[in-house]
Amino acid sequence: MDFLQKLKLVWSDSTLRKRLLFIGAMLIAFRFLSAIPIPGINVAELANFLANNQFFGLLNIFSGGGLSNLSIVMLGVGPYITASIIMQLLT
């Protein structure tokens, strides 16, 4: 069974199709919301700060680049994920 036949089989099931469309919509919404910076943050000064500070530049790498624009989505699980990565590196 090749890839297109498997794709048709998955797409023919209505519950799987609804779930795949929901996941796709959530991924698109997440990407759009991650581009919106927190109000009151000067993105140019933040980029300058991250470029001059090695520690926060490293945190930006660990957070997947979310720290570079301080998006609304970063307020959700970003601090938790960053803290868990740092704790795993330190232990």
PyMOL Python script that loads the backbone (N, CA, C, O; Angstrom):
from pymol import cmd

cmd.read_pdbstr("""\
ATOM      1  N   MET A   1       0.844  -1.174   0.000  1.00  0.00           N
ATOM      2  CA  MET A   1       0.000   0.000   0.000  1.00  0.00           C
ATOM      3  C   MET A   1       0.892   1.241   0.000  1.00  0.00           C
ATOM      4  O   MET A   1       1.703   1.429   0.907  1.00  0.00           O
ATOM      5  N   ASP A   2       0.740   2.076  -1.009  1.00  0.00           N
ATOM      6  CA  ASP A   2       1.584   3.262  -1.084  1.00  0.00           C
ATOM      7  C   ASP A   2       1.001   4.408  -0.244  1.00  0.00           C
ATOM      8  O   ASP A   2      -0.065   4.284   0.359  1.00  0.00           O
ATOM      9  N   PHE A   3       1.717   5.494  -0.230  1.00  0.00           N
ATOM     10  CA  PHE A   3       1.374   6.621   0.648  1.00  0.00           C
ATOM     11  C   PHE A   3       0.021   7.231   0.297  1.00  0.00           C
ATOM     12  O   PHE A   3      -0.764   7.542   1.193  1.00  0.00           O
ATOM     13  N   LEU A   4      -0.264   7.405  -0.990  1.00  0.00           N
ATOM     14  CA  LEU A   4      -1.526   8.029  -1.384  1.00  0.00           C
ATOM     15  C   LEU A   4      -2.728   7.179  -0.998  1.00  0.00           C
ATOM     16  O   LEU A   4      -3.764   7.715  -0.604  1.00  0.00           O
ATOM     17  N   GLN A   5      -2.602   5.868  -1.106  1.00  0.00           N
ATOM     18  CA  GLN A   5      -3.699   4.995  -0.699  1.00  0.00           C
ATOM     19  C   GLN A   5      -3.926   5.070   0.809  1.00  0.00           C
ATOM     20  O   GLN A   5      -5.068   5.069   1.268  1.00  0.00           O
ATOM     21  N   LYS A   6      -2.843   5.134   1.575  1.00  0.00           N
ATOM     22  CA  LYS A   6      -2.982   5.268   3.027  1.00  0.00           C
ATOM     23  C   LYS A   6      -3.609   6.611   3.385  1.00  0.00           C
ATOM     24  O   LYS A   6      -4.432   6.698   4.296  1.00  0.00           O
ATOM     25  N   LEU A   7      -3.217   7.649   2.666  1.00  0.00           N
ATOM     26  CA  LEU A   7      -3.779   8.970   2.912  1.00  0.00           C
ATOM     27  C   LEU A   7      -5.274   8.997   2.594  1.00  0.00           C
ATOM     28  O   LEU A   7      -6.051   9.595   3.338  1.00  0.00           O
ATOM     29  N   LYS A   8      -5.680   8.358   1.505  1.00  0.00           N
ATOM     30  CA  LYS A   8      -7.103   8.276   1.166  1.00  0.00           C
ATOM     31  C   LYS A   8      -7.868   7.484   2.219  1.00  0.00           C
ATOM     32  O   LYS A   8      -9.003   7.825   2.552  1.00  0.00           O
ATOM     33  N   LEU A   9      -7.254   6.436   2.738  1.00  0.00           N
ATOM     34  CA  LEU A   9      -7.895   5.619   3.767  1.00  0.00           C
ATOM     35  C   LEU A   9      -8.091   6.419   5.054  1.00  0.00           C
ATOM     36  O   LEU A   9      -9.150   6.352   5.677  1.00  0.00           O
ATOM     37  N   VAL A  10      -7.080   7.164   5.442  1.00  0.00           N
ATOM     38  CA  VAL A  10      -7.190   7.987   6.648  1.00  0.00           C
ATOM     39  C   VAL A  10      -8.204   9.099   6.433  1.00  0.00           C
ATOM     40  O   VAL A  10      -8.993   9.390   7.331  1.00  0.00           O
ATOM     41  N   TRP A  11      -8.199   9.724   5.269  1.00  0.00           N
ATOM     42  CA  TRP A  11      -9.083  10.852   4.994  1.00  0.00           C
ATOM     43  C   TRP A  11     -10.539  10.410   4.847  1.00  0.00           C
ATOM     44  O   TRP A  11     -11.445  11.221   5.042  1.00  0.00           O
ATOM     45  N   SER A  12     -10.783   9.140   4.506  1.00  0.00           N
ATOM     46  CA  SER A  12     -12.155   8.666   4.333  1.00  0.00           C
ATOM     47  C   SER A  12     -12.877   8.486   5.666  1.00  0.00           C
ATOM     48  O   SER A  12     -14.107   8.524   5.701  1.00  0.00           O
ATOM     49  N   ASP A  13     -12.152   8.292   6.749  1.00  0.00           N
ATOM     50  CA  ASP A  13     -12.759   8.164   8.075  1.00  0.00           C
ATOM     51  C   ASP A  13     -13.077   9.563   8.607  1.00  0.00           C
ATOM     52  O   ASP A  13     -12.186  10.402   8.729  1.00  0.00           O
ATOM     53  N   SER A  14     -14.347   9.807   8.922  1.00  0.00           N
ATOM     54  CA  SER A  14     -14.757  11.165   9.308  1.00  0.00           C
ATOM     55  C   SER A  14     -14.169  11.602  10.646  1.00  0.00           C
ATOM     56  O   SER A  14     -13.851  12.780  10.811  1.00  0.00           O
ATOM     57  N   THR A  15     -14.015  10.695  11.603  1.00  0.00           N
ATOM     58  CA  THR A  15     -13.462  11.103  12.901  1.00  0.00           C
ATOM     59  C   THR A  15     -11.986  11.457  12.776  1.00  0.00           C
ATOM     60  O   THR A  15     -11.527  12.427  13.378  1.00  0.00           O
ATOM     61  N   LEU A  16     -11.244  10.679  12.002  1.00  0.00           N
ATOM     62  CA  LEU A  16      -9.830  11.003  11.797  1.00  0.00           C
ATOM     63  C   LEU A  16      -9.673  12.306  11.024  1.00  0.00           C
ATOM     64  O   LEU A  16      -8.781  13.103  11.313  1.00  0.00           O
ATOM     65  N   ARG A  17     -10.543  12.516  10.042  1.00  0.00           N
ATOM     66  CA  ARG A  17     -10.480  13.751   9.254  1.00  0.00           C
ATOM     67  C   ARG A  17     -10.742  14.964  10.149  1.00  0.00           C
ATOM     68  O   ARG A  17     -10.043  15.972  10.044  1.00  0.00           O
ATOM     69  N   LYS A  18     -11.749  14.872  11.032  1.00  0.00           N
ATOM     70  CA  LYS A  18     -12.046  15.985  11.943  1.00  0.00           C
ATOM     71  C   LYS A  18     -10.878  16.244  12.884  1.00  0.00           C
ATOM     72  O   LYS A  18     -10.534  17.396  13.149  1.00  0.00           O
ATOM     73  N   ARG A  19     -10.275  15.186  13.385  1.00  0.00           N
ATOM     74  CA  ARG A  19      -9.140  15.351  14.297  1.00  0.00           C
ATOM     75  C   ARG A  19      -7.941  15.967  13.587  1.00  0.00           C
ATOM     76  O   ARG A  19      -7.272  16.839  14.142  1.00  0.00           O
ATOM     77  N   LEU A  20      -7.668  15.523  12.373  1.00  0.00           N
ATOM     78  CA  LEU A  20      -6.542  16.081  11.621  1.00  0.00           C
ATOM     79  C   LEU A  20      -6.778  17.551  11.284  1.00  0.00           C
ATOM     80  O   LEU A  20      -5.853  18.360  11.362  1.00  0.00           O
ATOM     81  N   LEU A  21      -7.999  17.900  10.913  1.00  0.00           N
ATOM     82  CA  LEU A  21      -8.306  19.298  10.621  1.00  0.00           C
ATOM     83  C   LEU A  21      -8.205  20.160  11.874  1.00  0.00           C
ATOM     84  O   LEU A  21      -7.745  21.300  11.803  1.00  0.00           O
ATOM     85  N   PHE A  22      -8.630  19.629  13.027  1.00  0.00           N
ATOM     86  CA  PHE A  22      -8.515  20.370  14.278  1.00  0.00           C
ATOM     87  C   PHE A  22      -7.053  20.605  14.643  1.00  0.00           C
ATOM     88  O   PHE A  22      -6.677  21.709  15.036  1.00  0.00           O
ATOM     89  N   ILE A  23      -6.233  19.573  14.514  1.00  0.00           N
ATOM     90  CA  ILE A  23      -4.805  19.710  14.820  1.00  0.00           C
ATOM     91  C   ILE A  23      -4.155  20.721  13.882  1.00  0.00           C
ATOM     92  O   ILE A  23      -3.363  21.554  14.323  1.00  0.00           O
ATOM     93  N   GLY A  24      -4.484  20.658  12.597  1.00  0.00           N
ATOM     94  CA  GLY A  24      -3.939  21.621  11.641  1.00  0.00           C
ATOM     95  C   GLY A  24      -4.356  23.044  11.963  1.00  0.00           C
ATOM     96  O   GLY A  24      -3.543  23.964  11.877  1.00  0.00           O
ATOM     97  N   ALA A  25      -5.626  23.234  12.337  1.00  0.00           N
ATOM     98  CA  ALA A  25      -6.106  24.573  12.690  1.00  0.00           C
ATOM     99  C   ALA A  25      -5.409  25.088  13.946  1.00  0.00           C
ATOM    100  O   ALA A  25      -5.072  26.269  14.024  1.00  0.00           O
ATOM    101  N   MET A  26      -5.193  24.222  14.921  1.00  0.00           N
ATOM    102  CA  MET A  26      -4.520  24.650  16.152  1.00  0.00           C
ATOM    103  C   MET A  26      -3.057  25.007  15.886  1.00  0.00           C
ATOM    104  O   MET A  26      -2.535  25.952  16.477  1.00  0.00           O
ATOM    105  N   LEU A  27      -2.393  24.262  15.002  1.00  0.00           N
ATOM    106  CA  LEU A  27      -1.009  24.587  14.653  1.00  0.00           C
ATOM    107  C   LEU A  27      -0.917  25.934  13.942  1.00  0.00           C
ATOM    108  O   LEU A  27      -0.005  26.719  14.204  1.00  0.00           O
ATOM    109  N   ILE A  28      -1.860  26.197  13.046  1.00  0.00           N
ATOM    110  CA  ILE A  28      -1.873  27.480  12.344  1.00  0.00           C
ATOM    111  C   ILE A  28      -2.147  28.619  13.325  1.00  0.00           C
ATOM    112  O   ILE A  28      -1.496  29.661  13.261  1.00  0.00           O
ATOM    113  N   ALA A  29      -3.104  28.427  14.229  1.00  0.00           N
ATOM    114  CA  ALA A  29      -3.406  29.458  15.225  1.00  0.00           C
ATOM    115  C   ALA A  29      -2.208  29.699  16.136  1.00  0.00           C
ATOM    116  O   ALA A  29      -1.915  30.844  16.481  1.00  0.00           O
ATOM    117  N   PHE A  30      -1.517  28.641  16.525  1.00  0.00           N
ATOM    118  CA  PHE A  30      -0.340  28.777  17.376  1.00  0.00           C
ATOM    119  C   PHE A  30       0.750  29.581  16.682  1.00  0.00           C
ATOM    120  O   PHE A  30       1.383  30.435  17.303  1.00  0.00           O
ATOM    121  N   ARG A  31       0.973  29.314  15.400  1.00  0.00           N
ATOM    122  CA  ARG A  31       2.005  30.050  14.663  1.00  0.00           C
ATOM    123  C   ARG A  31       1.637  31.530  14.520  1.00  0.00           C
ATOM    124  O   ARG A  31       2.510  32.393  14.616  1.00  0.00           O
ATOM    125  N   PHE A  32       0.358  31.830  14.292  1.00  0.00           N
ATOM    126  CA  PHE A  32      -0.055  33.231  14.203  1.00  0.00           C
ATOM    127  C   PHE A  32       0.092  33.933  15.544  1.00  0.00           C
ATOM    128  O   PHE A  32       0.576  35.064  15.599  1.00  0.00           O
ATOM    129  N   LEU A  33      -0.318  33.282  16.626  1.00  0.00           N
ATOM    130  CA  LEU A  33      -0.226  33.902  17.948  1.00  0.00           C
ATOM    131  C   LEU A  33       1.213  34.044  18.412  1.00  0.00           C
ATOM    132  O   LEU A  33       1.518  34.932  19.208  1.00  0.00           O
ATOM    133  N   SER A  34       2.098  33.189  17.933  1.00  0.00           N
ATOM    134  CA  SER A  34       3.495  33.301  18.349  1.00  0.00           C
ATOM    135  C   SER A  34       4.201  34.485  17.693  1.00  0.00           C
ATOM    136  O   SER A  34       5.301  34.852  18.104  1.00  0.00           O
ATOM    137  N   ALA A  35       3.580  35.084  16.680  1.00  0.00           N
ATOM    138  CA  ALA A  35       4.173  36.252  16.027  1.00  0.00           C
ATOM    139  C   ALA A  35       3.730  37.559  16.670  1.00  0.00           C
ATOM    140  O   ALA A  35       4.272  38.615  16.344  1.00  0.00           O
ATOM    141  N   ILE A  36       2.753  37.512  17.580  1.00  0.00           N
ATOM    142  CA  ILE A  36       2.251  38.723  18.231  1.00  0.00           C
ATOM    143  C   ILE A  36       3.052  38.966  19.504  1.00  0.00           C
ATOM    144  O   ILE A  36       3.004  38.149  20.424  1.00  0.00           O
ATOM    145  N   PRO A  37       3.789  40.074  19.574  1.00  0.00           N
ATOM    146  CA  PRO A  37       4.567  40.338  20.803  1.00  0.00           C
ATOM    147  C   PRO A  37       3.675  40.835  21.935  1.00  0.00           C
ATOM    148  O   PRO A  37       2.564  41.312  21.704  1.00  0.00           O
ATOM    149  N   ILE A  38       4.172  40.718  23.147  1.00  0.00           N
ATOM    150  CA  ILE A  38       3.458  41.219  24.316  1.00  0.00           C
ATOM    151  C   ILE A  38       3.401  42.742  24.217  1.00  0.00           C
ATOM    152  O   ILE A  38       4.409  43.367  23.884  1.00  0.00           O
ATOM    153  N   PRO A  39       2.249  43.356  24.497  1.00  0.00           N
ATOM    154  CA  PRO A  39       2.154  44.825  24.434  1.00  0.00           C
ATOM    155  C   PRO A  39       3.123  45.492  25.405  1.00  0.00           C
ATOM    156  O   PRO A  39       3.274  45.060  26.548  1.00  0.00           O
ATOM    157  N   GLY A  40       3.771  46.540  24.934  1.00  0.00           N
ATOM    158  CA  GLY A  40       4.705  47.288  25.769  1.00  0.00           C
ATOM    159  C   GLY A  40       6.144  46.836  25.631  1.00  0.00           C
ATOM    160  O   GLY A  40       7.028  47.415  26.262  1.00  0.00           O
ATOM    161  N   ILE A  41       6.406  45.819  24.826  1.00  0.00           N
ATOM    162  CA  ILE A  41       7.768  45.316  24.631  1.00  0.00           C
ATOM    163  C   ILE A  41       8.333  45.919  23.355  1.00  0.00           C
ATOM    164  O   ILE A  41       7.721  45.818  22.291  1.00  0.00           O
ATOM    165  N   ASN A  42       9.494  46.540  23.458  1.00  0.00           N
ATOM    166  CA  ASN A  42      10.196  47.059  22.293  1.00  0.00           C
ATOM    167  C   ASN A  42      11.034  45.916  21.721  1.00  0.00           C
ATOM    168  O   ASN A  42      12.038  45.514  22.309  1.00  0.00           O
ATOM    169  N   VAL A  43      10.611  45.403  20.576  1.00  0.00           N
ATOM    170  CA  VAL A  43      11.241  44.220  19.994  1.00  0.00           C
ATOM    171  C   VAL A  43      12.674  44.509  19.568  1.00  0.00           C
ATOM    172  O   VAL A  43      13.533  43.633  19.673  1.00  0.00           O
ATOM    173  N   ALA A  44      12.950  45.727  19.088  1.00  0.00           N
ATOM    174  CA  ALA A  44      14.310  46.069  18.653  1.00  0.00           C
ATOM    175  C   ALA A  44      15.273  46.083  19.837  1.00  0.00           C
ATOM    176  O   ALA A  44      16.392  45.580  19.733  1.00  0.00           O
ATOM    177  N   GLU A  45      14.848  46.652  20.955  1.00  0.00           N
ATOM    178  CA  GLU A  45      15.718  46.664  22.136  1.00  0.00           C
ATOM    179  C   GLU A  45      15.883  45.268  22.724  1.00  0.00           C
ATOM    180  O   GLU A  45      16.946  44.928  23.243  1.00  0.00           O
ATOM    181  N   LEU A  46      14.829  44.462  22.641  1.00  0.00           N
ATOM    182  CA  LEU A  46      14.925  43.083  23.120  1.00  0.00           C
ATOM    183  C   LEU A  46      15.919  42.291  22.279  1.00  0.00           C
ATOM    184  O   LEU A  46      16.706  41.514  22.819  1.00  0.00           O
ATOM    185  N   ALA A  47      15.891  42.481  20.962  1.00  0.00           N
ATOM    186  CA  ALA A  47      16.841  41.794  20.091  1.00  0.00           C
ATOM    187  C   ALA A  47      18.265  42.248  20.384  1.00  0.00           C
ATOM    188  O   ALA A  47      19.186  41.432  20.373  1.00  0.00           O
ATOM    189  N   ASN A  48      18.456  43.535  20.645  1.00  0.00           N
ATOM    190  CA  ASN A  48      19.773  44.055  21.000  1.00  0.00           C
ATOM    191  C   ASN A  48      20.248  43.461  22.328  1.00  0.00           C
ATOM    192  O   ASN A  48      21.417  43.104  22.470  1.00  0.00           O
ATOM    193  N   PHE A  49      19.332  43.356  23.301  1.00  0.00           N
ATOM    194  CA  PHE A  49      19.680  42.778  24.598  1.00  0.00           C
ATOM    195  C   PHE A  49      20.078  41.311  24.461  1.00  0.00           C
ATOM    196  O   PHE A  49      21.055  40.872  25.067  1.00  0.00           O
ATOM    197  N   LEU A  50      19.325  40.555  23.667  1.00  0.00           N
ATOM    198  CA  LEU A  50      19.636  39.134  23.486  1.00  0.00           C
ATOM    199  C   LEU A  50      20.943  38.936  22.733  1.00  0.00           C
ATOM    200  O   LEU A  50      21.652  37.956  22.963  1.00  0.00           O
ATOM    201  N   ALA A  51      21.265  39.864  21.832  1.00  0.00           N
ATOM    202  CA  ALA A  51      22.514  39.752  21.080  1.00  0.00           C
ATOM    203  C   ALA A  51      23.721  40.032  21.963  1.00  0.00           C
ATOM    204  O   ALA A  51      24.788  39.455  21.752  1.00  0.00           O
ATOM    205  N   ASN A  52      23.569  40.910  22.951  1.00  0.00           N
ATOM    206  CA  ASN A  52      24.690  41.279  23.812  1.00  0.00           C
ATOM    207  C   ASN A  52      24.838  40.401  25.042  1.00  0.00           C
ATOM    208  O   ASN A  52      25.900  40.409  25.664  1.00  0.00           O
ATOM    209  N   ASN A  53      23.826  39.654  25.410  1.00  0.00           N
ATOM    210  CA  ASN A  53      23.860  38.847  26.616  1.00  0.00           C
ATOM    211  C   ASN A  53      23.892  37.370  26.238  1.00  0.00           C
ATOM    212  O   ASN A  53      22.938  36.861  25.649  1.00  0.00           O
ATOM    213  N   GLN A  54      24.971  36.684  26.569  1.00  0.00           N
ATOM    214  CA  GLN A  54      25.122  35.287  26.171  1.00  0.00           C
ATOM    215  C   GLN A  54      24.153  34.367  26.901  1.00  0.00           C
ATOM    216  O   GLN A  54      23.636  33.423  26.305  1.00  0.00           O
ATOM    217  N   PHE A  55      23.898  34.628  28.188  1.00  0.00           N
ATOM    218  CA  PHE A  55      23.020  33.746  28.957  1.00  0.00           C
ATOM    219  C   PHE A  55      21.599  33.769  28.406  1.00  0.00           C
ATOM    220  O   PHE A  55      20.992  32.717  28.204  1.00  0.00           O
ATOM    221  N   PHE A  56      21.066  34.969  28.161  1.00  0.00           N
ATOM    222  CA  PHE A  56      19.711  35.057  27.633  1.00  0.00           C
ATOM    223  C   PHE A  56      19.653  34.605  26.174  1.00  0.00           C
ATOM    224  O   PHE A  56      18.610  34.141  25.716  1.00  0.00           O
ATOM    225  N   GLY A  57      20.740  34.732  25.452  1.00  0.00           N
ATOM    226  CA  GLY A  57      20.805  34.166  24.109  1.00  0.00           C
ATOM    227  C   GLY A  57      20.708  32.658  24.145  1.00  0.00           C
ATOM    228  O   GLY A  57      20.069  32.047  23.289  1.00  0.00           O
ATOM    229  N   LEU A  58      21.349  32.053  25.148  1.00  0.00           N
ATOM    230  CA  LEU A  58      21.259  30.605  25.327  1.00  0.00           C
ATOM    231  C   LEU A  58      19.841  30.199  25.726  1.00  0.00           C
ATOM    232  O   LEU A  58      19.330  29.186  25.249  1.00  0.00           O
ATOM    233  N   LEU A  59      19.206  30.979  26.594  1.00  0.00           N
ATOM    234  CA  LEU A  59      17.811  30.706  26.952  1.00  0.00           C
ATOM    235  C   LEU A  59      16.894  30.829  25.740  1.00  0.00           C
ATOM    236  O   LEU A  59      15.920  30.086  25.613  1.00  0.00           O
ATOM    237  N   ASN A  60      17.206  31.760  24.858  1.00  0.00           N
ATOM    238  CA  ASN A  60      16.423  31.908  23.636  1.00  0.00           C
ATOM    239  C   ASN A  60      16.539  30.663  22.772  1.00  0.00           C
ATOM    240  O   ASN A  60      15.558  30.235  22.163  1.00  0.00           O
ATOM    241  N   ILE A  61      17.719  30.084  22.716  1.00  0.00           N
ATOM    242  CA  ILE A  61      17.907  28.850  21.949  1.00  0.00           C
ATOM    243  C   ILE A  61      17.113  27.715  22.577  1.00  0.00           C
ATOM    244  O   ILE A  61      16.465  26.942  21.872  1.00  0.00           O
ATOM    245  N   PHE A  62      17.161  27.611  23.918  1.00  0.00           N
ATOM    246  CA  PHE A  62      16.441  26.539  24.606  1.00  0.00           C
ATOM    247  C   PHE A  62      14.930  26.683  24.473  1.00  0.00           C
ATOM    248  O   PHE A  62      14.212  25.683  24.448  1.00  0.00           O
ATOM    249  N   SER A  63      14.449  27.899  24.390  1.00  0.00           N
ATOM    250  CA  SER A  63      13.003  28.106  24.287  1.00  0.00           C
ATOM    251  C   SER A  63      12.510  28.021  22.848  1.00  0.00           C
ATOM    252  O   SER A  63      11.341  28.299  22.584  1.00  0.00           O
ATOM    253  N   GLY A  64      13.362  27.651  21.932  1.00  0.00           N
ATOM    254  CA  GLY A  64      12.949  27.503  20.548  1.00  0.00           C
ATOM    255  C   GLY A  64      12.786  28.816  19.819  1.00  0.00           C
ATOM    256  O   GLY A  64      12.056  28.888  18.830  1.00  0.00           O
ATOM    257  N   GLY A  65      13.451  29.855  20.287  1.00  0.00           N
ATOM    258  CA  GLY A  65      13.358  31.164  19.658  1.00  0.00           C
ATOM    259  C   GLY A  65      12.173  31.986  20.128  1.00  0.00           C
ATOM    260  O   GLY A  65      11.965  33.097  19.642  1.00  0.00           O
ATOM    261  N   GLY A  66      11.395  31.465  21.060  1.00  0.00           N
ATOM    262  CA  GLY A  66      10.227  32.188  21.547  1.00  0.00           C
ATOM    263  C   GLY A  66      10.568  33.392  22.383  1.00  0.00           C
ATOM    264  O   GLY A  66       9.760  34.313  22.506  1.00  0.00           O
ATOM    265  N   LEU A  67      11.751  33.401  22.962  1.00  0.00           N
ATOM    266  CA  LEU A  67      12.155  34.528  23.794  1.00  0.00           C
ATOM    267  C   LEU A  67      12.554  35.733  22.946  1.00  0.00           C
ATOM    268  O   LEU A  67      12.574  36.858  23.445  1.00  0.00           O
ATOM    269  N   SER A  68      12.869  35.513  21.682  1.00  0.00           N
ATOM    270  CA  SER A  68      13.354  36.609  20.840  1.00  0.00           C
ATOM    271  C   SER A  68      12.282  37.645  20.528  1.00  0.00           C
ATOM    272  O   SER A  68      12.611  38.802  20.265  1.00  0.00           O
ATOM    273  N   ASN A  69      11.003  37.256  20.551  1.00  0.00           N
ATOM    274  CA  ASN A  69       9.965  38.268  20.338  1.00  0.00           C
ATOM    275  C   ASN A  69       8.966  38.329  21.487  1.00  0.00           C
ATOM    276  O   ASN A  69       7.996  39.081  21.399  1.00  0.00           O
ATOM    277  N   LEU A  70       9.162  37.580  22.542  1.00  0.00           N
ATOM    278  CA  LEU A  70       8.276  37.551  23.712  1.00  0.00           C
ATOM    279  C   LEU A  70       6.810  37.562  23.295  1.00  0.00           C
ATOM    280  O   LEU A  70       6.082  38.517  23.568  1.00  0.00           O
ATOM    281  N   SER A  71       6.395  36.508  22.642  1.00  0.00           N
ATOM    282  CA  SER A  71       5.031  36.438  22.145  1.00  0.00           C
ATOM    283  C   SER A  71       4.046  36.119  23.256  1.00  0.00           C
ATOM    284  O   SER A  71       4.425  35.740  24.364  1.00  0.00           O
ATOM    285  N   ILE A  72       2.781  36.283  22.932  1.00  0.00           N
ATOM    286  CA  ILE A  72       1.711  35.972  23.878  1.00  0.00           C
ATOM    287  C   ILE A  72       1.737  34.489  24.220  1.00  0.00           C
ATOM    288  O   ILE A  72       1.469  34.115  25.362  1.00  0.00           O
ATOM    289  N   VAL A  73       2.051  33.650  23.261  1.00  0.00           N
ATOM    290  CA  VAL A  73       2.085  32.206  23.475  1.00  0.00           C
ATOM    291  C   VAL A  73       3.214  31.835  24.425  1.00  0.00           C
ATOM    292  O   VAL A  73       3.102  30.861  25.169  1.00  0.00           O
ATOM    293  N   MET A  74       4.293  32.596  24.409  1.00  0.00           N
ATOM    294  CA  MET A  74       5.438  32.311  25.279  1.00  0.00           C
ATOM    295  C   MET A  74       5.058  32.417  26.743  1.00  0.00           C
ATOM    296  O   MET A  74       5.694  31.785  27.586  1.00  0.00           O
ATOM    297  N   LEU A  75       4.041  33.196  27.066  1.00  0.00           N
ATOM    298  CA  LEU A  75       3.599  33.320  28.451  1.00  0.00           C
ATOM    299  C   LEU A  75       2.936  32.045  28.954  1.00  0.00           C
ATOM    300  O   LEU A  75       2.858  31.827  30.163  1.00  0.00           O
ATOM    301  N   GLY A  76       2.458  31.200  28.043  1.00  0.00           N
ATOM    302  CA  GLY A  76       1.740  30.000  28.449  1.00  0.00           C
ATOM    303  C   GLY A  76       2.635  28.932  29.035  1.00  0.00           C
ATOM    304  O   GLY A  76       2.761  28.828  30.255  1.00  0.00           O
ATOM    305  N   VAL A  77       3.258  28.137  28.186  1.00  0.00           N
ATOM    306  CA  VAL A  77       4.079  27.022  28.653  1.00  0.00           C
ATOM    307  C   VAL A  77       5.566  27.294  28.506  1.00  0.00           C
ATOM    308  O   VAL A  77       6.384  26.476  28.927  1.00  0.00           O
ATOM    309  N   GLY A  78       5.926  28.410  27.925  1.00  0.00           N
ATOM    310  CA  GLY A  78       7.336  28.718  27.703  1.00  0.00           C
ATOM    311  C   GLY A  78       8.187  28.731  28.948  1.00  0.00           C
ATOM    312  O   GLY A  78       9.232  28.081  28.968  1.00  0.00           O
ATOM    313  N   PRO A  79       7.789  29.443  29.995  1.00  0.00           N
ATOM    314  CA  PRO A  79       8.613  29.445  31.208  1.00  0.00           C
ATOM    315  C   PRO A  79       8.751  28.063  31.833  1.00  0.00           C
ATOM    316  O   PRO A  79       9.815  27.716  32.346  1.00  0.00           O
ATOM    317  N   TYR A  80       7.688  27.278  31.795  1.00  0.00           N
ATOM    318  CA  TYR A  80       7.743  25.929  32.358  1.00  0.00           C
ATOM    319  C   TYR A  80       8.712  25.048  31.572  1.00  0.00           C
ATOM    320  O   TYR A  80       9.515  24.326  32.162  1.00  0.00           O
ATOM    321  N   ILE A  81       8.639  25.107  30.256  1.00  0.00           N
ATOM    322  CA  ILE A  81       9.517  24.285  29.422  1.00  0.00           C
ATOM    323  C   ILE A  81      10.967  24.715  29.587  1.00  0.00           C
ATOM    324  O   ILE A  81      11.856  23.872  29.708  1.00  0.00           O
ATOM    325  N   THR A  82      11.210  26.017  29.591  1.00  0.00           N
ATOM    326  CA  THR A  82      12.575  26.512  29.767  1.00  0.00           C
ATOM    327  C   THR A  82      13.137  26.097  31.112  1.00  0.00           C
ATOM    328  O   THR A  82      14.294  25.684  31.197  1.00  0.00           O
ATOM    329  N   ALA A  83      12.340  26.201  32.165  1.00  0.00           N
ATOM    330  CA  ALA A  83      12.802  25.798  33.494  1.00  0.00           C
ATOM    331  C   ALA A  83      13.075  24.304  33.564  1.00  0.00           C
ATOM    332  O   ALA A  83      14.043  23.887  34.200  1.00  0.00           O
ATOM    333  N   SER A  84      12.244  23.490  32.925  1.00  0.00           N
ATOM    334  CA  SER A  84      12.482  22.044  32.965  1.00  0.00           C
ATOM    335  C   SER A  84      13.737  21.668  32.186  1.00  0.00           C
ATOM    336  O   SER A  84      14.456  20.753  32.589  1.00  0.00           O
ATOM    337  N   ILE A  85      14.013  22.350  31.086  1.00  0.00           N
ATOM    338  CA  ILE A  85      15.235  22.074  30.329  1.00  0.00           C
ATOM    339  C   ILE A  85      16.460  22.459  31.140  1.00  0.00           C
ATOM    340  O   ILE A  85      17.438  21.713  31.182  1.00  0.00           O
ATOM    341  N   ILE A  86      16.414  23.613  31.781  1.00  0.00           N
ATOM    342  CA  ILE A  86      17.557  24.050  32.594  1.00  0.00           C
ATOM    343  C   ILE A  86      17.779  23.101  33.759  1.00  0.00           C
ATOM    344  O   ILE A  86      18.921  22.768  34.075  1.00  0.00           O
ATOM    345  N   MET A  87      16.704  22.659  34.405  1.00  0.00           N
ATOM    346  CA  MET A  87      16.845  21.727  35.528  1.00  0.00           C
ATOM    347  C   MET A  87      17.415  20.390  35.067  1.00  0.00           C
ATOM    348  O   MET A  87      18.202  19.776  35.788  1.00  0.00           O
ATOM    349  N   GLN A  88      17.033  19.930  33.882  1.00  0.00           N
ATOM    350  CA  GLN A  88      17.583  18.682  33.361  1.00  0.00           C
ATOM    351  C   GLN A  88      19.056  18.834  33.028  1.00  0.00           C
ATOM    352  O   GLN A  88      19.831  17.894  33.203  1.00  0.00           O
ATOM    353  N   LEU A  89      19.448  20.003  32.553  1.00  0.00           N
ATOM    354  CA  LEU A  89      20.859  20.219  32.252  1.00  0.00           C
ATOM    355  C   LEU A  89      21.703  20.320  33.522  1.00  0.00           C
ATOM    356  O   LEU A  89      22.867  19.918  33.528  1.00  0.00           O
ATOM    357  N   LEU A  90      21.124  20.850  34.588  1.00  0.00           N
ATOM    358  CA  LEU A  90      21.878  21.030  35.822  1.00  0.00           C
ATOM    359  C   LEU A  90      21.936  19.774  36.680  1.00  0.00           C
ATOM    360  O   LEU A  90      22.804  19.665  37.547  1.00  0.00           O
ATOM    361  N   THR A  91      21.036  18.828  36.460  1.00  0.00           N
ATOM    362  CA  THR A  91      21.048  17.610  37.286  1.00  0.00           C
ATOM    363  C   THR A  91      21.565  16.426  36.528  1.00  0.00           C
ATOM    364  O   THR A  91      21.640  15.326  37.077  1.00  0.00           O
TER     365      THR A  91
END
""", "prot")
cmd.dss("prot")
cmd.show_as("cartoon", "prot")
cmd.util.cbc("prot")
cmd.orient("prot")
